[in-house]
């Protein structure tokens, strides 16, 4: 075991949970400070530069690449798939149902989802089928699933192990960039589910793969080949900016991920951030439409914007905490004991 591997076993949970906590704060901050007042004037005015917080999604993707590579190493593909199912789906189903009931009782102007469409949302791949989301934050989940499938297939083929790892990562990045560059991007006027599915499955691959590169570097591989693959990934993010309007932010975020993993600075292993990391998935799933409903009601009642935002944040954190510790974790424990 390398020195980095030993360190990984000791510090992985705290460092990554701290990063997840930061990513969760960024996403929630964008929705509550920028998106909500931008959509609903009764709330108030968007906070200047709040759009920068939207980059929390890119941070989540980087972290996911790191974590999924570690998960693949632990056992069989079947065990990996089962563990991912347990982690993602049961609480997702509960949040879909709760959110659908919420927006049915308290409609939001832009959310129009039928019962049948809500049922399709339970698959987590509704965006590939052209079905609207019960909550628009779900768009990232199908992208995560596409990455999991690609990574599992490459692992099964032996391409993510040993000397094949870095060449495979470079090829994977280049292939995804070529899809983004040369496959026509669908429009509302001319939708194409095949093209849409290809773009969703490959657009964000450079971020996930850079997460794997961060793991390689963290474990002590810091030669020309490792940094070369990192450079290819960072260049691909520039291409990604041209096709998906999301790439440039990943460049400094990759540096942040490496810095945090190697140095653990800035309180990233503090209890508040680790706690936020623990509830981050449920917070991500539940906060947006719940927050918009509450903020519209408070803003319409004349509550000042600062108070509206703080009250909504507390409610969203409380809901995520309750669902995490009283529903998600107990449910995962039962399912792990039976399925794994």
Secondary structure, DSSP 8 states (H G I E B T S, - for coil): --HHHHHHHHHHHHHHHHHHHHHHHHHHHHIIIIIHHHH-TTT----TTGGGGGGHHHHHHHHHHHHHHHHHTTS-HHHHHHHHHHHHHHHHHHHHHHHHHHHHHS--TT----HHHHHHHTTS-GGGGT---SSGGGHHHHHHHHHHHHHHHHHHTTTTSTTHHHHHHHHHHHHHHHHHHHS----SSS--HHHHHHHHHHTTHHHHHHHHHHHHHHTT--SHHHHHHHHHHHHHHHHHHHHHS--HHHHHHHHHHHHHHHH--TTTTSHHHHHHHHHHHHHHHHHHHHHHHHHHHHHHTT--HHHHHHHHHHHHHHHHHHHIIIIIHHHHHHHHHHH-
